[in-house]
Amino acid sequence: MTGDSMRDTSEKRDFIRMHVDTVIELFEEGSDQRMEGRCVDLSATGMAVEMERELAEGQRVHTSLPSKNPDFPPFETVATVLRSESIDGGRWRVGLRIEEVKR
């Protein structure tokens, strides 16, 4: 087997999703209010973030994933909230669509 036939059917998508576990900063568009969450999935077109508050569907946010390597800047995007789902312990899993990569 080669190519797509080797991938699990849940991963047959245009862009591979990477499972990650890193702190992410979010800012509501037009605001300097900082929010923090954990990025748990990342692909070329979106990400899933677990956080302590719900974000409204359609809301735009700026995100910043820090780099552990000083030679690489943080990964910064503008994203739109696709959904917020309640998960255990009063936390939320927020699905974001990446609209623009800032750097």
Secondary structure, DSSP 4 states (H G I P E B T S, - for coil): --GGGGS-GGG-SSSPPEEEEEEEEEEETT---EEEEEEEEE-SSEEEEEESS---TT-EEEEEE--SSTTS--EEEEEEEEEEEEEGGGEEEEEEEEEEE--
